[in-house]
Structure formats: C-alpha cells, structure tokens
Amino acid sequence: MERVTGQRRRHHLHESVLQRAVRDAVRVARIAKPATCHTFRHSFATHLLEESHDIRTVQELLGHQDVSTTMIYTHVLNRGGLGVRSPVDRL
C-alpha cells in the first residue's frame, strides 16, 4: 500500500516483457515451429470452438466487434458433416 494516499495501485507489464518471456520459453523448450503470444490467442479460440463453445461467447472473449472475424477460427475445425452432433448422442 502506498504510504501517502493509502491507495493500492496495479503495475502493468509492458507487452514486450510477455513477448520476450514467450520467445525465451519457446527457445528453451526447443520448439521448432514459430510460436508467439498471438499463437496462444489462436489456440485458445480454436480449442474453445473444438469444445463446442458458442461462437458468440468466443467472439466476446476475443474482443471482436464482428462475428465474421471470429468465424475465421472455424476453418481449422474442418469437420464437415461429421462435426454435427445429435443431442441424442449426448444421452
């Protein structure tokens, strides 16, 4: 707590600090493919959609104003007709 005002403040990290940490972790882990913070964002969205979360929820979590931007993530699913599950399958 700050002594003068008694207010507690948050200290945010600059984005470059996180980017450097991810870059270093990728190097230490010897991951051959390029991986960045944005890679995690794409993975997050893709995994949510793979788990059948609502596209509008994913849109909100990613901060997209237009759902068509979020729809870009659905192309990697590439499930065709097999991606549709009947509610009866869940019983």
N, C-alpha and C positions, 0 to 999 in steps of 0.2 A: 504494500500500500504506500502511496506517496505521502510523505510527511506533511507537506504544506497544506494540501487541499483535502487529503483523506480519500481521494478518488483512485480507484484501481483502473489502470489502462492496459489495453491489449497492445502487444508488439507484434506486428505482422512481418513475416519474412518476405523479402523480395522474391519474385518469381524465379529469378536466376539461381537462387540458392537451392530451390527444389529441383530445377532443371539440372544443375550440376550434380546433385545427390543421385538423381536417377541415372544420369550418364555414367557416374562413377560406379554405381551398383551394377549396371549392365556390363561394364568393363570387367569388374571384379568377378562377376558370375560367368564371364566368358560367353555371353550370349552373342551369337554370330549375326543375328538379324538386328536391324536398326530398331531401337525402342526409345521412345520419348514419353514425356508426360501426356502428350496427345494420344499416344498409343494406348495408355491406360484408359483414357476417356472413351476411345472407340471400343475397347474390350468391355468396359463397363456397360455401355449401351447394347452391345451385341449380346452379352450374357443375359441382360435383363429381357431382351426380346426372345432369346432362346428358351428362357424360363416362362415364356408366355405372359409376361407383364404387358399391361396395356400401353399402346403406343403413345397415348396422351400423357400417361404418367412419365414415361421415358422423356418425352418432349419437355415436360415441366422440369424434370431433374437436370436435364442438359441446358436448360435456359433458352431453348429455341422458340422463336416467336411463331414460326410457321411449321406446321406438322410435316410439310413436304421435306424440310431439312432433316427431320428425324427419320423420315421414310428411307433415306439413303442407307441407313444401317440394316434395313431389311434385305437388301440384295445379297448379303453374305449368308443369309439363312438358307436360301436356295432349296427349299423343301418341296416345292411343287405341291401336288395333291396329297402327298404323304404327310405334309405339315399340318393338315387339318385333323383335329382330334374330336371325336364324338363325345358328348357329355356322358354317354353310356360307358365309354372306355374308362372313365374315372370311378365307376362304381365298384 
